[in-house]
């Protein structure tokens, strides 16, 4: 995904949260946003480590770990 795609995705999540009418809907959108942002951050960190096929494994692992950590931190 390109940087532009990431920015557009995060902007859309913010707009969806603003359009949510109930606190429960806002929380659900916020949880998705936290998970996506955490996964992107984890993938970026994992991508910086390792080399070759190990780089792919660390990128995927970083994305999973970042998503889970962000959801836990957001209380989802």
Backbone torsions as a table, in degrees:
resi	resn	phi	psi	omega
1	UNK	NA	137.5	-179.4
2	UNK	-79.5	165.6	178.5
3	UNK	-61.8	-37.4	178.9
4	UNK	-63.5	-42.1	178.4
5	UNK	-62.5	-38.7	178.9
6	UNK	-65.5	-45.0	-179.8
7	UNK	-63.2	-43.0	179.4
8	UNK	-63.5	-42.6	179.1
9	UNK	-61.4	-46.1	179.6
10	UNK	-65.8	-37.6	177.7
11	UNK	-64.6	-41.2	178.9
12	UNK	-63.7	-37.6	177.9
13	UNK	-64.1	-39.0	177.0
14	UNK	-64.4	-40.6	177.8
15	UNK	-66.9	-39.9	178.0
16	UNK	-62.3	-40.1	179.7
17	UNK	-65.7	-36.9	179.1
18	UNK	-67.9	-29.0	-178.9
19	UNK	-84.8	-13.7	-179.1
20	UNK	-64.3	138.4	-173.8
21	UNK	-97.5	-21.4	-178.9
22	UNK	-117.9	155.8	176.7
23	UNK	-58.2	-34.0	179.0
24	UNK	-64.4	-42.4	178.0
25	UNK	-65.0	-41.0	178.4
26	UNK	-62.9	-39.7	179.1
27	UNK	-65.4	-41.4	-179.8
28	UNK	-63.6	-43.9	178.6
29	UNK	-65.9	-39.2	178.0
30	UNK	-63.6	-37.5	178.2
31	UNK	-66.7	-40.0	177.1
32	UNK	-64.0	-44.3	179.1
33	UNK	-61.0	-42.1	178.5
34	UNK	-63.8	-43.9	-179.7
35	UNK	-63.1	-43.1	-180.0
36	UNK	-67.4	-44.9	179.8
37	UNK	-63.2	-41.7	178.0
38	UNK	-65.2	-40.3	178.9
39	UNK	-64.9	-41.1	178.2
40	UNK	-64.6	-42.6	178.7
41	UNK	-65.5	-43.4	179.2
42	UNK	-64.3	-39.4	178.1
43	UNK	-66.0	-38.6	179.0
44	UNK	-64.3	-41.4	178.5
45	UNK	-68.5	-45.4	180.0
46	UNK	-62.9	-32.8	-179.9
47	UNK	-67.4	-25.8	-179.6
48	UNK	-76.7	-14.5	-176.2
49	UNK	-104.0	156.1	174.4
50	UNK	71.6	-178.5	179.3
51	UNK	-154.0	157.8	179.8
52	UNK	64.8	-136.9	-179.9
53	UNK	-69.8	-24.0	176.1
54	UNK	-63.7	-31.7	178.1
55	UNK	-63.9	-42.3	178.8
56	UNK	-63.9	-42.0	-179.7
57	UNK	-64.8	-44.1	180.0
58	UNK	-68.3	-33.9	176.8
59	UNK	-64.0	-46.9	179.2
60	UNK	-65.0	-43.9	178.7
61	UNK	-62.8	-39.6	177.8
62	UNK	-64.5	-37.9	178.8
63	UNK	-64.9	-44.5	179.7
64	UNK	-65.1	-48.2	-178.4
65	UNK	-63.8	-39.8	179.6
66	UNK	-65.8	-41.8	178.4
67	UNK	-63.1	-44.0	-179.9
68	UNK	-66.5	-44.6	-179.4
69	UNK	-62.8	-40.7	-179.7
70	UNK	-67.3	-40.1	177.6
71	UNK	-63.9	-41.2	177.8
72	UNK	-64.8	-41.4	-179.6
73	UNK	-66.4	-33.2	179.1
74	UNK	-81.0	-6.8	-179.2
75	UNK	76.9	29.7	-178.2
76	UNK	-92.6	NA	NA
